[in-house]
Amino acid sequence: MEPRFAFAAQFWGDGAVVCRAIEGRPGPMVEQQFGEFRTWTQAQNFAGKLNEGLDLDPLAARRIVTSSILATACVVQEALNSKDHWEGTSVEIVARAAQLRCVFAELALALTLCRIASNASSEDAGRARRALLHAAKVLRDSTHFLKFHDGDYDQLKSIATGVASLQSTLQQVSACLPACLPALRMIPPHHIADALAAGNVNLGSR
């Protein structure tokens, strides 16, 4: 049986592109045939129509994309675990760049899940809750990553901005859908502040 695949949007410079993810395999990969979109929303809407053509609902598509991102993360971690051999080489640079892309992709997916959950009907409360629980996990993982990432200032600030945006969105959605979130615990704001301080990042100024 052929593995399932799904489409998702990813930022690309000042615009966005549509990527294809194969379930359980490293990715996602940019689909050059669709070109570049002016905004992430346009790319995501296009990806959504492609997924509809594959009979995939948004949550099923996200699961496929997430499994692909996790597969990439495993490959990257294997490389970074061998840093004694790769430290300072082009292999380490490529691996760390891939790791950053994974974090950014996870943050973007988590924000999308929040938007889906916020528009869910009462019949979809269970799916909305699962989506928000996944988004909360991404928030915790990203905050942890921020504490230990040793990248440059711009990288750290980009991650910090994404973490803060996801935290804010989760708080807004949780206020609108309290019945969906009995088991969801938000990260206290000072924990994110501690993570930013560990990376010497100030979102207000450089």
Contacts in CASP RR format, 6 or more apart in sequence:
PFRMAT RR
TARGET T0000
AUTHOR 0000-0000-0000
METHOD contacts of the structure
MODEL  1
MEPRFAFAAQFWGDGAVVCRAIEGRPGPMVEQQFGEFRTWTQAQNFAGKL
NEGLDLDPLAARRIVTSSILATACVVQEALNSKDHWEGTSVEIVARAAQL
RCVFAELALALTLCRIASNASSEDAGRARRALLHAAKVLRDSTHFLKFHD
GDYDQLKSIATGVASLQSTLQQVSACLPACLPALRMIPPHHIADALAAGN
VNLGSR
3 22 0 8 1.000
3 23 0 8 1.000
3 24 0 8 1.000
3 25 0 8 1.000
4 22 0 8 1.000
4 23 0 8 1.000
4 54 0 8 1.000
4 56 0 8 1.000
4 64 0 8 1.000
5 20 0 8 1.000
5 21 0 8 1.000
5 22 0 8 1.000
5 23 0 8 1.000
5 54 0 8 1.000
5 64 0 8 1.000
6 20 0 8 1.000
6 21 0 8 1.000
6 23 0 8 1.000
6 51 0 8 1.000
6 54 0 8 1.000
6 56 0 8 1.000
6 60 0 8 1.000
6 61 0 8 1.000
6 62 0 8 1.000
6 64 0 8 1.000
6 65 0 8 1.000
7 18 0 8 1.000
7 19 0 8 1.000
7 20 0 8 1.000
7 21 0 8 1.000
7 31 0 8 1.000
7 46 0 8 1.000
7 47 0 8 1.000
7 48 0 8 1.000
7 50 0 8 1.000
7 51 0 8 1.000
7 61 0 8 1.000
8 18 0 8 1.000
8 19 0 8 1.000
8 21 0 8 1.000
8 28 0 8 1.000
8 44 0 8 1.000
8 47 0 8 1.000
8 61 0 8 1.000
8 62 0 8 1.000
8 65 0 8 1.000
8 109 0 8 1.000
9 16 0 8 1.000
9 17 0 8 1.000
9 18 0 8 1.000
9 19 0 8 1.000
9 37 0 8 1.000
9 40 0 8 1.000
9 41 0 8 1.000
9 43 0 8 1.000
9 44 0 8 1.000
9 46 0 8 1.000
9 47 0 8 1.000
9 108 0 8 1.000
10 16 0 8 1.000
10 17 0 8 1.000
10 19 0 8 1.000
10 28 0 8 1.000
10 30 0 8 1.000
10 40 0 8 1.000
10 43 0 8 1.000
10 105 0 8 1.000
10 108 0 8 1.000
11 40 0 8 1.000
11 104 0 8 1.000
11 108 0 8 1.000
12 30 0 8 1.000
12 36 0 8 1.000
15 36 0 8 1.000
15 37 0 8 1.000
15 38 0 8 1.000
15 39 0 8 1.000
15 40 0 8 1.000
15 43 0 8 1.000
16 36 0 8 1.000
16 37 0 8 1.000
16 38 0 8 1.000
16 39 0 8 1.000
16 40 0 8 1.000
16 42 0 8 1.000
16 43 0 8 1.000
16 44 0 8 1.000
17 30 0 8 1.000
17 31 0 8 1.000
17 34 0 8 1.000
17 35 0 8 1.000
17 36 0 8 1.000
17 37 0 8 1.000
17 43 0 8 1.000
18 30 0 8 1.000
18 31 0 8 1.000
18 34 0 8 1.000
18 35 0 8 1.000
18 37 0 8 1.000
18 43 0 8 1.000
18 46 0 8 1.000
18 47 0 8 1.000
18 50 0 8 1.000
19 27 0 8 1.000
19 28 0 8 1.000
19 29 0 8 1.000
19 30 0 8 1.000
19 31 0 8 1.000
19 47 0 8 1.000
20 28 0 8 1.000
20 29 0 8 1.000
20 31 0 8 1.000
21 27 0 8 1.000
21 28 0 8 1.000
21 29 0 8 1.000
21 64 0 8 1.000
21 65 0 8 1.000
21 67 0 8 1.000
21 68 0 8 1.000
21 69 0 8 1.000
22 64 0 8 1.000
22 68 0 8 1.000
23 63 0 8 1.000
23 64 0 8 1.000
23 67 0 8 1.000
23 68 0 8 1.000
24 64 0 8 1.000
24 67 0 8 1.000
24 68 0 8 1.000
24 70 0 8 1.000
24 71 0 8 1.000
25 68 0 8 1.000
25 71 0 8 1.000
26 68 0 8 1.000
26 71 0 8 1.000
26 72 0 8 1.000
26 74 0 8 1.000
26 75 0 8 1.000
27 68 0 8 1.000
27 69 0 8 1.000
27 71 0 8 1.000
27 72 0 8 1.000
28 65 0 8 1.000
28 68 0 8 1.000
28 69 0 8 1.000
28 105 0 8 1.000
34 46 0 8 1.000
37 43 0 8 1.000
37 46 0 8 1.000
40 108 0 8 1.000
44 112 0 8 1.000
47 61 0 8 1.000
48 58 0 8 1.000
48 61 0 8 1.000
51 57 0 8 1.000
51 58 0 8 1.000
51 61 0 8 1.000
56 64 0 8 1.000
58 112 0 8 1.000
58 116 0 8 1.000
59 113 0 8 1.000
59 116 0 8 1.000
59 127 0 8 1.000
59 130 0 8 1.000
59 131 0 8 1.000
62 109 0 8 1.000
62 112 0 8 1.000
62 113 0 8 1.000
62 131 0 8 1.000
62 134 0 8 1.000
65 105 0 8 1.000
65 109 0 8 1.000
66 106 0 8 1.000
66 109 0 8 1.000
66 134 0 8 1.000
69 102 0 8 1.000
69 105 0 8 1.000
69 106 0 8 1.000
69 109 0 8 1.000
72 98 0 8 1.000
72 101 0 8 1.000
72 102 0 8 1.000
73 99 0 8 1.000
73 102 0 8 1.000
75 98 0 8 1.000
76 95 0 8 1.000
76 96 0 8 1.000
76 98 0 8 1.000
76 99 0 8 1.000
76 102 0 8 1.000
77 99 0 8 1.000
79 86 0 8 1.000
79 91 0 8 1.000
79 92 0 8 1.000
79 95 0 8 1.000
80 86 0 8 1.000
80 92 0 8 1.000
80 95 0 8 1.000
80 96 0 8 1.000
80 99 0 8 1.000
83 92 0 8 1.000
86 92 0 8 1.000
86 95 0 8 1.000
96 151 0 8 1.000
100 155 0 8 1.000
100 159 0 8 1.000
103 142 0 8 1.000
103 145 0 8 1.000
103 159 0 8 1.000
104 158 0 8 1.000
104 159 0 8 1.000
106 138 0 8 1.000
106 141 0 8 1.000
106 142 0 8 1.000
107 138 0 8 1.000
107 142 0 8 1.000
107 159 0 8 1.000
107 162 0 8 1.000
107 163 0 8 1.000
107 165 0 8 1.000
107 166 0 8 1.000
109 138 0 8 1.000
110 134 0 8 1.000
110 135 0 8 1.000
110 138 0 8 1.000
110 139 0 8 1.000
110 166 0 8 1.000
111 135 0 8 1.000
111 165 0 8 1.000
111 166 0 8 1.000
111 169 0 8 1.000
113 131 0 8 1.000
113 132 0 8 1.000
113 134 0 8 1.000
113 135 0 8 1.000
114 131 0 8 1.000
114 132 0 8 1.000
114 135 0 8 1.000
114 166 0 8 1.000
114 169 0 8 1.000
114 170 0 8 1.000
114 173 0 8 1.000
116 128 0 8 1.000
116 131 0 8 1.000
117 127 0 8 1.000
117 128 0 8 1.000
117 129 0 8 1.000
117 131 0 8 1.000
117 132 0 8 1.000
117 135 0 8 1.000
117 173 0 8 1.000
117 177 0 8 1.000
117 180 0 8 1.000
118 172 0 8 1.000
118 173 0 8 1.000
118 176 0 8 1.000
118 177 0 8 1.000
120 127 0 8 1.000
120 128 0 8 1.000
120 131 0 8 1.000
120 177 0 8 1.000
120 180 0 8 1.000
125 177 0 8 1.000
125 179 0 8 1.000
125 180 0 8 1.000
126 180 0 8 1.000
128 177 0 8 1.000
128 180 0 8 1.000
129 180 0 8 1.000
129 181 0 8 1.000
129 183 0 8 1.000
129 184 0 8 1.000
132 170 0 8 1.000
132 173 0 8 1.000
132 174 0 8 1.000
132 177 0 8 1.000
132 180 0 8 1.000
132 181 0 8 1.000
132 184 0 8 1.000
133 183 0 8 1.000
133 184 0 8 1.000
135 166 0 8 1.000
135 170 0 8 1.000
136 170 0 8 1.000
136 184 0 8 1.000
136 185 0 8 1.000
136 186 0 8 1.000
136 187 0 8 1.000
138 166 0 8 1.000
139 163 0 8 1.000
139 166 0 8 1.000
139 167 0 8 1.000
139 170 0 8 1.000
139 187 0 8 1.000
140 187 0 8 1.000
142 159 0 8 1.000
142 162 0 8 1.000
142 163 0 8 1.000
142 166 0 8 1.000
143 163 0 8 1.000
143 187 0 8 1.000
143 191 0 8 1.000
143 192 0 8 1.000
143 195 0 8 1.000
144 195 0 8 1.000
145 159 0 8 1.000
146 156 0 8 1.000
146 159 0 8 1.000
146 160 0 8 1.000
146 163 0 8 1.000
146 195 0 8 1.000
146 196 0 8 1.000
146 198 0 8 1.000
146 199 0 8 1.000
146 201 0 8 1.000
147 194 0 8 1.000
147 195 0 8 1.000
147 198 0 8 1.000
147 199 0 8 1.000
148 198 0 8 1.000
149 155 0 8 1.000
149 156 0 8 1.000
149 159 0 8 1.000
149 199 0 8 1.000
153 201 0 8 1.000
153 206 0 8 1.000
156 199 0 8 1.000
156 200 0 8 1.000
156 201 0 8 1.000
157 201 0 8 1.000
157 203 0 8 1.000
157 206 0 8 1.000
160 195 0 8 1.000
160 196 0 8 1.000
160 201 0 8 1.000
160 203 0 8 1.000
161 203 0 8 1.000
163 192 0 8 1.000
163 195 0 8 1.000
164 192 0 8 1.000
164 203 0 8 1.000
167 186 0 8 1.000
167 187 0 8 1.000
167 189 0 8 1.000
167 192 0 8 1.000
170 186 0 8 1.000
171 186 0 8 1.000
174 181 0 8 1.000
174 184 0 8 1.000
174 186 0 8 1.000
196 202 0 8 1.000
196 203 0 8 1.000
END
